[in-house]
Amino acid sequence: PDDTGYRMKWYEKLFVMSKPRVFRQYSRILGLSGTIGNEREQAFLRSAYGAQFFIVPPFLETCSGVEVNKAQWARQETAVVQGKPRKVTLHGSLPGPGVVLATAEDQYRAVEALAFEVRRLVPVLIIAPSPESADAIVDRLRQRARSILAGCNTSDLVRSLSQREYDRSPAVYKDNLRASTRTLSRNSTGPKEFRITVTDHTGARGTDYQMVDEDADRLGGLLLIMMHVPPSKRDWIQYKGRTARQNWRGQYCVVLNAQDYTALDQGRQEALPDKAYHLRPGDPPFAPQDPEAQLVQRILDFGSKESERRLEKCSAVYNAGFIANEVCEQVWMHPGWKEQRVQASGKIQVDITLEGDGRKAFLDMCLRYRYMSAEEIVQAAQQIEGPAGAPGRLSFELQNSQIPDRSYEKLPLPLGLMKSRKAVLFLIDVSGSMSTHRIGPTLTRLEACKARIKSLVTNERVVCDGDHVGIVAFGAGYRRLLPRTGRAGSLTLPTASSVRSGAQTPSSPGMRRVPSHKSDSSLGSPMMASTATQRSDPSPITRGGECFAPAGDIVGPVNRRDVTMLVEQQELEAAQVSTLKEYGSDLQVFERNGADIKRKKLGNFTFLYSALHTCASELMAARYCHLSRWLILLCDGDDSGGGRSDASCRELLRSCGRNMNLVIISVGSDVTSGSVLQSFADTTKECGGVGKYLAAAHEEDERDLQNAFAQVEESLLFGDGGQTEVGAV
């Protein structure tokens, strides 16, 4: 292990496993599922796995006819309120059972109002889009309960059934599930009230919410408030199936926000009705007359189209993975081509004994198989030569393969595999919470990230000598920390250690030189504490045998000593409390509104979208065209409302095409905009690059963060994320 305690287990891809290939080795596989997929997905399963389907008996079917028409929504019922029968209007705070609002904030306020209104009559279950948003909604609902219900036990009134709650305590999760449909009243004479329970997709599938109150049943039963309609019919059936169970009545409504679906359909405006996309913050909700047909079904139809697109795209991966799996099986089963070693610990290590060109040919096939035709894979397989102890080439013929479709169209080779060198830019959030919240017992979020970055960059097998690296801190603007520049006229700034000691002279050991910068006019006009003339020559500056990046370069030749110094001298922490930074015209709106951004410390805000847009633009400069471009974004919170929007970031990523690879790691449990970050990764992936969003939400130890950085390393090593398993939908 290195000084972080992390050990990489492998650096070579020596096997490709195709799930359809493995499944076909069995004569029979039996399974039961209530939601097997749409017609197109079922057709694929028949083709890929030879699957056959049957309908389960009717007594196992769950809700399929819950009434959601607008005419019956705000109906009046008789209910016992404070011991007296009264006429009450159900769901009066919403104009209909299916609505769309402009923003996530508008959506939350509508959900909050409806939940507190209805929970006086029936139990309420809110289905949030993600575990992160579920936790955030629980916190806000409890805050609201404290402000309007004096003496209320808010932890009892608002219960969590998110995946995170289960990870924290399965026993508490089980108790919350039992209490979710029970009355909150402590005695028989007081008013009957119910709890508000919040879950995510994990609690929306297969979880049994058992109703016991007949008065609530008469008023419609458990109310589901769906904050997200999944684009999958099988998931939607599961969501609805949480209510109207076991002969009890049930009801549900849909409260959406247009932002989520703009991210989902990547700005094509296909998932929602046209009117929903033109809502502005604060506008009344859009409520279609027939929400089931005009809203829900439209989203499901969009999901079916997206499913078909994905299936078409996975044809090459499916077929290429199938034949690559066959090649790997023959290599590993070839006599004399593998060996077993017993380690000192007693564990058995198995490795392939191929050497030289034979091993290289095998590794190359395992890495590039999805970008090769069936004929090219066969040709590559026939170049695999055994070791000296078992000479000879692999005998593999296409006519002996069981590949479903030999004429599949191969995927285009990513630029990352065409180019031998890469540019890796780390964009690091230095907002205050990165230094105040911990990952594990000892390290702050920022310290844990720094240690991982140092480990990654100093590993010569991951970041090679010819690669370029840059580190940028962002918050209320952004600050370039690496590469160092060799230009005169730069500014001197103290590191964190020199700030504490009071040292202020450029000759002090704790001081370092930070360049001022002017960017291309296409990126706006960055503001900084001083200006200087930028060199037009982009070639590295050599001084005393060391390479420096030209002024203005966002990445430069890797210098592992500089990375180590940046971590050990706490330069990220120093940048966090400094006012020195750059920012473009997109943030000047804050100054017009009275906020003096220039005097704000870098850690005061999180202008995530602005920093991502600017740095990705600079990384796309023509002088880096010979490099495979990688942007690694680390953040622990949502955008603070900078001058850029999430839509502008997606537009930029689309314009990058296959020239950009993006990996986003959210650190900790504060991020609620996971769907937006996922849309950035999805946009990059759709354009042909590597796009990943990794949520390292677990904070009791570094397990999630370790796994996230392991995926970053694999992506940098293999260009496609190190994937060794090929599956279907």
C-alpha positions in Angstrom: 0.0 0.0 0.0 1.1 3.6 -0.5 0.9 6.3 2.2 -2.9 6.5 1.8 -3.4 2.8 2.6 -4.8 2.2 -0.8 -3.7 -0.7 -3.0 -4.4 -1.1 -6.7 -5.1 -4.8 -7.4 -4.4 -4.9 -11.2 -3.2 -2.9 -14.1 -3.8 -5.3 -17.0 -7.0 -6.3 -18.5 -6.6 -10.0 -19.1 -10.2 -11.2 -19.5 -13.4 -10.0 -21.1 -16.6 -11.6 -19.7 -19.8 -11.4 -21.7 -22.9 -12.0 -19.6 -24.9 -13.5 -22.5 -22.0 -15.8 -23.2 -21.9 -17.0 -19.6 -25.7 -17.4 -19.4 -25.7 -19.5 -22.5 -23.5 -22.1 -20.8 -26.5 -23.1 -18.6 -29.1 -25.4 -20.0 -31.9 -23.8 -17.9 -32.2 -20.7 -15.7 -35.5 -19.9 -14.0 -36.4 -16.5 -12.4 -39.4 -14.4 -11.4 -39.8 -10.7 -11.8 -42.9 -8.5 -11.8 -41.4 -6.0 -14.2 -39.4 -7.6 -17.0 -39.2 -4.6 -19.4 -40.9 -3.1 -22.4 -41.5 -5.0 -25.6 -38.2 -3.9 -27.2 -36.3 -5.0 -24.1 -38.0 -8.3 -24.0 -37.2 -8.9 -27.7 -33.6 -8.2 -26.9 -33.6 -10.7 -24.0 -35.1 -13.3 -26.2 -32.4 -12.8 -28.8 -29.4 -12.4 -26.4 -30.3 -15.0 -23.7 -33.0 -17.2 -25.3 -35.4 -16.0 -22.7 -39.0 -17.1 -22.6 -41.8 -15.2 -20.7 -45.0 -16.1 -19.0 -47.7 -14.2 -17.2 -48.0 -14.7 -13.4 -51.4 -15.6 -12.0 -53.9 -12.7 -11.6 -53.9 -12.9 -7.8 -50.3 -11.6 -7.8 -51.0 -8.5 -9.9 -50.9 -5.2 -8.0 -52.5 -1.8 -8.6 -53.3 -1.2 -12.3 -56.4 1.0 -12.1 -55.8 3.8 -9.6 -58.0 6.7 -10.6 -56.0 9.9 -11.3 -58.4 11.9 -13.5 -58.6 15.6 -12.7 -62.3 15.6 -12.0 -61.9 13.4 -8.9 -58.8 15.1 -7.6 -60.0 17.8 -5.2 -63.1 15.9 -4.1 -64.8 16.4 -0.7 -65.0 13.6 1.8 -66.4 13.4 5.4 -63.6 13.0 8.0 -63.5 13.1 11.7 -61.5 16.2 12.7 -60.9 16.9 16.4 -63.7 14.4 17.3 -66.3 15.9 14.9 -67.4 14.8 11.4 -66.6 17.5 8.9 -66.4 18.0 5.1 -62.8 18.2 4.0 -61.3 18.8 0.6 -58.5 16.4 -0.3 -55.3 17.6 -2.1 -56.5 21.2 -2.3 -53.1 22.7 -2.5 -52.5 21.3 -6.0 -54.6 22.0 -9.2 -54.4 18.4 -10.2 -52.9 14.9 -9.6 -50.1 15.5 -12.2 -48.2 18.9 -12.3 -44.9 20.3 -13.5 -43.1 23.2 -11.9 -40.2 25.2 -13.3 -37.5 24.5 -10.8 -36.5 22.0 -8.0 -37.2 24.7 -5.4 -40.7 25.3 -6.8 -41.3 21.5 -6.8 -40.2 21.1 -3.2 -42.5 23.9 -2.0 -45.5 22.3 -3.7 -44.6 18.9 -2.2 -44.1 20.3 1.2 -47.5 22.1 1.2 -49.3 19.0 -0.1 -47.6 16.6 2.4 -48.4 18.7 5.4 -52.0 19.2 4.2 -52.8 15.5 3.4 -51.0 13.9 6.4 -53.8 15.1 8.6 -56.0 12.6 6.8 -53.9 9.8 5.3 -50.3 8.5 5.4 -47.9 10.2 2.9 -45.0 8.6 1.1 -42.8 10.9 -0.9 -40.6 9.2 -3.6 -37.6 11.4 -4.2 -35.4 11.1 -7.3 -32.2 10.0 -5.5 -30.8 9.1 -2.0 -29.2 12.5 -1.8 -32.4 14.4 -2.5 -34.3 12.1 -0.1 -32.0 13.1 2.7 -32.3 16.8 1.8 -36.1 16.6 1.7 -36.2 14.9 5.1 -34.1 17.7 6.6 -36.2 20.5 5.1 -39.5 18.9 6.1 -38.3 18.5 9.7 -37.2 22.2 9.7 -40.7 23.1 8.5 -42.4 21.0 11.1 -40.3 22.7 13.9 -41.5 26.1 12.7 -45.2 25.3 12.4 -45.9 22.6 14.9 -44.8 23.6 18.4 -43.5 20.7 20.5 -43.6 18.2 17.7 -41.1 15.4 17.6 -40.0 16.1 14.0 -37.9 12.9 13.8 -41.0 10.9 14.4 -43.3 13.0 12.2 -40.9 12.8 9.2 -39.3 9.4 8.7 -36.6 8.4 6.2 -36.6 5.2 4.1 -33.7 6.2 1.9 -30.9 3.8 0.9 -28.6 5.9 3.1 -30.9 5.3 6.1 -30.7 1.6 5.6 -26.9 1.8 5.3 -26.7 3.7 8.6 -29.0 1.4 10.5 -31.1 -1.5 9.1 -33.0 -1.6 12.5 -34.0 2.0 12.3 -35.0 1.6 8.7 -37.2 -1.4 9.6 -38.9 0.6 12.4 -39.5 3.5 10.0 -41.1 1.2 7.5 -43.5 -0.2 10.1 -44.4 3.3 11.4 -44.9 4.8 7.9 -48.6 3.9 7.6 -49.5 4.1 11.4 -51.2 7.0 13.0 -49.1 9.6 14.8 -51.7 10.2 17.5 -50.7 9.3 21.0 -54.3 8.8 22.4 -57.7 7.9 21.1 -59.3 11.3 21.9 -56.8 13.5 20.0 -57.0 14.3 16.3 -55.8 11.5 14.1 -52.7 12.4 12.1 -50.2 10.5 10.1 -46.5 10.5 9.3 -44.7 11.8 6.2 -42.2 9.2 4.9 -39.5 10.0 2.3 -37.8 7.3 0.2 -35.9 7.0 -3.0 -35.9 4.4 -5.8 -34.9 1.6 -3.4 -38.0 2.0 -1.3 -40.2 2.4 -4.4 -39.5 -1.1 -5.6 -40.6 -4.3 -3.7 -41.2 -2.7 -0.4 -44.5 -3.6 1.4 -46.2 -0.6 3.0 -49.0 -2.2 5.1 -52.1 -0.1 5.7 -54.0 -0.7 8.9 -56.3 2.4 9.4 -59.8 2.1 7.9 -60.5 5.8 8.2 -57.5 6.6 6.0 -58.5 3.8 3.7 -62.0 5.4 3.2 -60.3 8.7 2.3 -58.2 7.0 -0.5 -55.5 5.2 1.4 -51.7 5.8 1.4 -50.9 8.8 -0.8 -47.7 8.5 -3.0 -46.2 11.9 -4.0 -43.9 11.1 -6.9 -41.2 13.7 -7.5 -39.8 11.7 -10.4 -41.5 9.5 -13.0 -38.9 7.0 -14.1 -38.5 6.7 -17.9 -38.9 2.9 -17.5 -42.4 1.3 -17.6 -41.2 -1.5 -15.3 -40.0 1.0 -12.7 -43.2 3.0 -13.0 -45.3 -0.1 -12.3 -43.2 -0.8 -9.2 -43.6 2.8 -8.0 -47.4 2.7 -8.2 -47.4 -0.7 -6.6 -46.4 0.8 -3.2 -50.0 1.7 -2.6 -53.4 0.0 -3.2 -52.0 -3.3 -1.8 -53.8 -6.3 -0.3 -57.3 -5.0 -0.9 -56.6 -1.5 0.6 -57.3 1.6 -1.4 -54.5 3.7 -2.8 -53.8 7.1 -4.5 -50.9 8.9 -6.0 -49.9 12.1 -7.6 -47.0 13.3 -9.7 -45.1 16.6 -8.8 -42.3 17.2 -11.2 -39.8 19.9 -12.1 -38.9 20.8 -15.7 -35.2 21.1 -14.9 -34.8 17.4 -14.2 -36.3 16.4 -17.5 -34.4 19.0 -19.4 -31.3 17.3 -18.1 -32.7 13.8 -18.8 -33.6 14.5 -22.5 -30.4 16.7 -22.9 -32.3 19.7 -24.0 -34.3 18.0 -26.8 -37.5 18.8 -25.0 -39.0 15.4 -25.7 -39.9 14.0 -22.3 -42.5 16.6 -21.2 -45.3 18.5 -22.9 -44.0 21.7 -24.6 -45.7 24.0 -22.2 -43.7 22.5 -19.3 -40.4 23.6 -20.8 -41.5 27.2 -20.9 -42.2 27.6 -17.2 -40.3 30.2 -15.3 -39.3 30.2 -11.7 -42.4 31.1 -9.6 -44.9 30.3 -12.3 -48.1 28.4 -11.4 -47.7 24.7 -12.0 -48.6 23.3 -15.4 -51.4 20.8 -14.8 -52.6 18.8 -17.9 -56.2 17.7 -18.0 -55.3 14.0 -18.3 -51.9 13.7 -16.5 -51.8 9.9 -17.0 -51.8 10.2 -20.8 -50.4 13.7 -21.3 -47.6 13.6 -18.7 -46.8 10.1 -17.4 -47.3 8.2 -20.6 -45.2 10.8 -22.5 -42.3 10.2 -20.1 -42.6 6.5 -20.5 -42.8 6.7 -24.3 -39.6 8.9 -24.2 -38.0 6.2 -22.0 -39.0 3.5 -24.5 -37.3 5.4 -27.4 -34.2 6.0 -25.3 -34.2 2.3 -24.5 -34.3 1.4 -28.2 -31.4 3.8 -28.8 -29.3 2.2 -26.1 -30.1 -1.2 -27.4 -29.0 -0.2 -30.9 -25.8 1.2 -29.5 -25.0 -1.8 -27.4 -25.2 -4.2 -30.4 -21.5 -3.7 -31.1 -20.5 -4.1 -27.5 -22.7 -7.1 -27.1 -21.5 -9.0 -30.1 -17.8 -8.0 -29.8 -17.9 -8.8 -26.1 -19.3 -12.2 -26.9 -16.6 -13.2 -29.3 -13.9 -11.6 -27.2 -15.1 -13.8 -24.3 -14.7 -16.9 -26.4 -11.1 -15.8 -27.3 -10.3 -15.3 -23.6 -11.6 -18.7 -22.6 -9.4 -20.4 -25.2 -6.3 -18.4 -24.0 -6.8 -19.3 -20.4 -7.7 -22.9 -21.1 -4.7 -23.4 -23.4 -2.2 -25.9 -22.0 0.9 -24.3 -20.5 -0.4 -20.7 -20.9 -1.2 -20.0 -17.2 0.4 -20.6 -13.9 -0.5 -20.7 -10.2 1.7 -19.3 -7.4 1.2 -19.7 -3.7 2.0 -16.4 -2.0 3.5 -16.1 1.5 0.0 -15.3 2.8 -1.2 -18.7 1.5 -3.4 -17.1 -1.2 -3.2 -18.5 -4.7 -2.3 -16.1 -7.5 -3.2 -17.1 -11.0 -1.6 -15.3 -14.0 -1.3 -15.8 -17.7 2.2 -16.8 -18.8 2.2 -15.0 -22.1 5.3 -13.0 -22.8 6.5 -10.2 -25.1 4.5 -9.8 -28.3 2.1 -12.6 -27.4 1.1 -10.9 -24.2 0.9 -7.5 -25.9 -1.4 -8.9 -28.6 -3.7 -10.4 -26.0 -3.8 -7.2 -23.9 -4.5 -5.1 -27.0 -7.4 -7.3 -28.0 -8.9 -7.1 -24.5 -8.6 -3.4 -24.5 -9.9 -2.6 -28.0 -12.3 -5.4 -28.7 -15.4 -3.2 -28.7 -13.9 -1.1 -31.5 -13.1 -4.1 -33.7 -15.2 -6.1 -36.1 -15.6 -9.9 -35.7 -13.0 -10.5 -38.4 -10.5 -8.1 -36.7 -10.9 -9.9 -33.4 -10.2 -13.2 -35.0 -7.1 -11.8 -36.7 -5.9 -10.3 -33.4 -6.6 -13.7 -31.7 -4.5 -15.5 -34.2 -1.5 -13.2 -33.3 -1.5 -14.4 -29.7 1.6 -16.5 -29.3 2.4 -18.7 -26.3 5.5 -18.5 -24.0 8.7 -20.4 -24.6 7.6 -23.3 -22.5 4.4 -23.8 -24.6 5.1 -22.2 -28.1 2.5 -21.8 -30.8 -0.2 -19.4 -31.8 -3.9 -19.5 -30.8 -6.1 -21.4 -33.2 -9.4 -19.5 -33.4 -11.7 -19.5 -36.3 -14.8 -17.4 -36.9 -16.9 -20.2 -38.1 -16.5 -22.0 -34.8 -17.8 -18.9 -32.8 -21.4 -18.8 -31.4 -21.5 -15.0 -31.9 -25.2 -14.0 -32.5 -24.4 -11.4 -35.3 -21.1 -11.6 -37.2 -21.9 -8.6 -39.3 -22.3 -6.1 -36.5 -21.1 -2.5 -37.0 -18.1 -1.8 -34.7 -17.9 1.3 -32.6 -15.5 4.2 -33.7 -12.2 4.1 -31.8 -12.2 6.8 -29.1 -9.6 9.5 -29.4 -8.3 8.4 -26.0 -7.1 5.1 -27.5 -5.8 6.8 -30.7 -3.4 9.1 -28.7 -0.6 7.8 -26.6 -0.4 10.8 -24.2 -3.1 12.4 -22.1 -3.8 15.8 -20.4 -5.4 15.4 -17.0 -7.0 18.4 -15.3 -8.2 18.2 -11.7 -10.9 20.8 -10.9 -11.2 20.8 -7.1 -13.9 22.4 -5.0 -12.3 24.4 -2.2 -15.6 25.8 -0.6 -15.6 25.9 3.2 -17.3 22.6 3.7 -14.4 20.8 2.1 -12.3 21.7 5.1 -15.0 21.5 7.8 -16.5 18.1 7.0 -14.7 14.8 7.5 -14.3 11.6 5.6 -13.5 9.1 8.2 -12.3 9.9 11.7 -9.2 12.1 10.9 -9.2 13.6 7.3 -11.3 16.5 6.0 -12.9 16.0 2.6 -10.2 18.2 1.1 -7.4 16.3 2.8 -8.8 12.9 1.6 -9.0 14.2 -2.0 -5.5 15.6 -1.9 -4.1 12.3 -0.8 -5.8 10.4 -3.6 -4.7 12.9 -6.2 -1.1 12.7 -5.0 -1.2 8.9 -5.1 -2.7 8.9 -8.6 -0.3 11.5 -10.2 2.8 10.1 -8.6 2.0 6.6 -9.9 4.0 6.4 -13.1 1.9 3.6 -14.5 -1.2 5.8 -14.4 0.2 9.2 -15.3 3.2 8.7 -17.5 6.2 10.9 -18.0 4.9 12.3 -21.3 1.5 13.2 -19.9 0.3 16.7 -18.9 -1.4 17.6 -15.6 -3.1 20.6 -14.2 -4.7 21.4 -10.8 -7.3 24.2 -10.5 -9.1 25.2 -7.3 -12.6 26.7 -7.7 -15.1 28.4 -5.5 -15.9 32.1 -6.0 -14.0 32.0 -9.2 -11.0 29.7 -9.9 -7.3 29.6 -9.2 -4.6 27.8 -11.2 -2.2 26.0 -8.9 -0.5 23.6 -11.3 1.3 23.8 -13.7 3.9 26.2 -12.3 5.0 28.9 -14.7 8.4 30.2 -15.4 7.3 33.7 -16.3 8.5 36.8 -14.6 5.9 39.3 -13.3 4.0 36.7 -11.4 2.4 37.3 -8.0 3.7 36.0 -4.7 1.2 34.4 -2.3 1.7 32.7 1.0 0.9 29.0 1.5 -1.3 28.0 4.4 1.7 27.3 6.6 3.2 30.8 6.0 -0.1 32.4 6.7 -0.2 30.8 10.1 3.4 31.8 10.8 2.9 35.4 9.6 5.6 35.2 6.9 5.0 37.6 4.1 8.2 38.0 2.1 8.8 36.3 -1.3 12.0 34.8 0.0 10.3 32.9 2.9 10.3 29.1 2.5 6.5 29.1 2.8 6.0 31.5 -0.2 5.4 30.4 -3.8 4.9 32.3 -7.0 1.4 32.3 -8.7 1.0 33.6 -12.2 -1.5 36.2 -13.2 -3.4 35.3 -16.3 -5.4 36.5 -19.2 -7.5 33.9 -21.1 -8.8 33.8 -24.7 -11.4 36.4 -25.4 -13.9 33.7 -26.2 -14.0 32.8 -22.5 -14.8 36.2 -21.3 -12.5 38.6 -19.5 -11.0 37.0 -16.4 -10.4 39.4 -13.5 -7.3 39.1 -11.3 -5.3 41.2 -8.9 -2.6 42.0 -11.6 -2.1 41.5 -15.3 0.8 40.7 -17.5 1.5 39.9 -21.1 0.8 36.3 -22.2 3.3 34.4 -24.3 2.1 33.3 -27.7 4.5 30.4 -27.7 2.9 27.3 -26.1 6.0 25.2 -25.8 7.3 24.3 -22.3 9.9 26.5 -20.7 13.0 24.7 -19.6 15.0 26.2 -16.7 17.7 24.4 -14.7 16.6 21.1 -16.3 13.0 21.5 -15.2 9.9 22.0 -17.4 7.6 24.8 -16.8 4.3 25.4 -18.6 4.0 28.6 -20.6 1.9 31.3 -18.9 -1.8 30.7 -19.3 -1.5 26.9 -19.9 -4.1 25.1 -17.8 -2.1 21.8 -18.0 1.6 21.3 -18.4 4.2 18.5 -18.4 3.7 16.3 -15.3 6.0 17.3 -12.4 5.4 14.9 -9.5 7.5 16.9 -7.1 5.3 19.9 -7.6 2.2 17.8 -6.9 3.8 16.5 -3.7 4.7 20.1 -2.6 1.2 21.3 -3.4 -0.3 18.7 -1.0 2.3 18.9 1.7 2.4 22.7 1.8 -1.4 23.0 1.9 -1.6 25.2 -1.2 -5.3 24.2 -1.7 -6.1 25.4 1.8 -4.2 28.6 1.2 -6.2 29.2 -2.0 -9.4 28.6 -0.1 -8.8 31.6 2.2 -7.2 33.9 -0.4 -9.0 36.5 -2.5 -6.7 35.9 -5.5 -8.6 34.3 -8.3 -9.8 34.5 -11.8 -13.4 34.9 -13.0 -15.1 35.8 -16.2 -17.8 38.2 -17.3 -20.4 35.5 -16.5 -19.9 36.3 -12.8 -19.9 40.1 -13.1 -23.7 40.0 -12.6 -23.0 39.5 -8.9 -21.0 42.7 -8.8 -23.8 44.6 -10.4 -26.1 43.2 -7.7 -23.8 44.6 -5.0 -21.6 41.6 -4.2 -17.9 42.4 -4.4 -16.7 39.1 -5.9 -13.2 40.5 -6.2 -12.8 40.8 -2.5 -14.5 37.5 -1.6 -12.3 34.6 -0.6 -12.2 31.7 -3.1 -13.9 29.4 -0.6 -16.9 31.7 0.0 -19.0 30.3 -2.9 -19.2 27.2 -5.2 -19.5 28.5 -8.8 -19.3 25.0 -10.1 -20.9 25.5 -13.5 -18.8 28.6 -14.2 -15.6 26.9 -13.3 -16.5 23.7 -15.3 -17.4 25.7 -18.4 -14.3 27.9 -18.3 -11.8 25.1 -17.6 -13.3 22.7 -20.1 -13.2 25.4 -22.7 -9.5 26.0 -22.0 -8.7 22.3 -22.1 -10.2 22.2 -25.6 -7.5 24.7 -26.9 -5.9 23.6 -30.1 -2.4 23.3 -28.5 -3.7 20.2 -26.6 -5.1 18.5 -29.6 -2.3 15.8 -29.6 -3.4 14.8 -26.1 -6.3 12.7 -24.8 -8.1 15.3 -22.7 -9.4 14.3 -19.2 -11.2 16.5 -16.7 -11.6 15.2 -13.2 -14.1 17.3 -11.2 -14.3 16.9 -7.4 -17.1 18.8 -5.5 -19.0 18.4 -2.3 -22.0 20.7 -2.8 -24.3 22.2 -5.4 -23.6 25.2 -7.6 -24.1 28.5 -5.7 -25.9 30.2 -8.6 -23.0 31.5 -10.6 -23.3 33.1 -14.0 -23.4 29.8 -15.9 -26.3 27.4 -16.1 -26.2 23.6 -16.2 -27.7 23.8 -19.7 -24.7 25.9 -20.9 -22.3 23.3 -19.5 -24.1 20.5 -21.4 -24.0 22.6 -24.6 -20.3 23.1 -24.2 -19.7 19.3 -23.5 -21.7 18.5 -26.7 -19.5 20.9 -28.7 -16.4 19.0 -27.4 -17.6 15.8 -29.0 -15.3 12.9 -28.6 -12.4 15.2 -27.6 -13.4 15.4 -23.9 -13.5 12.8 -21.1 -15.2 13.7 -17.9 -15.2 12.0 -14.5 -17.2 13.8 -11.7 -16.8 12.7 -8.0 -19.2 14.2 -5.5 -17.6 14.0 -2.0 -19.9 13.5 1.0 -23.7 13.7 1.4 -24.4 17.4 0.7 -24.9 17.2 -3.1 -28.6 17.2 -4.1 -28.1 17.9 -7.8 -26.8 14.5 -8.6 -29.1 14.2 -11.6 -27.5 17.4 -13.1 -24.0 16.0 -12.6 -25.1 12.7 -14.0 -26.4 14.6 -17.1 -22.9 16.1 -17.6 -21.4 12.6 -17.6 -24.1 11.3 -19.8 -23.7 14.1 -22.4 -19.9 13.4 -22.6 -20.6 9.7 -23.0 -23.3 10.3 -25.7 -20.7 12.3 -27.7 -18.2 9.4 -27.7 -16.0 10.2 -24.7 -15.7 8.6 -21.3 -18.3 10.1 -19.0 -18.8 9.0 -15.3 -20.5 10.4 -12.3 -19.4 8.8 -9.0 -21.1 9.7 -5.7 -18.8 9.1 -2.8 -21.5 9.7 -0.2 -20.3 7.4 2.6 -18.5 9.6 5.2 -17.8 7.2 8.0 -14.7 6.0 6.2 -12.9 6.5 2.9 -14.4 3.4 1.2 -16.5 5.3 -1.3 -13.8 7.7 -2.1 -11.3 4.9 -2.6 -13.6 3.2 -5.0 -14.3 6.4 -6.9 -10.6 7.1 -7.4 -10.0 3.4 -8.3 -12.4 4.0 -11.2 -10.6 7.2 -12.2 -7.3 5.3 -12.3 -8.8 2.5 -14.4 -10.3 5.1 -16.8 -6.9 6.8 -17.2 -5.2 3.4 -17.7 -7.6 1.9 -20.2 -9.5 4.8 -21.8 -12.8 3.1 -21.4 -13.0 2.8 -17.6 -11.3 -0.5 -17.3 -14.6 -2.4 -18.0 -14.0 -6.1 -18.0 -17.7 -7.2 -18.1 -20.0 -6.9 -21.0 -23.7 -7.1 -20.3 -27.1 -6.3 -21.7 -29.6 -3.7 -20.5 
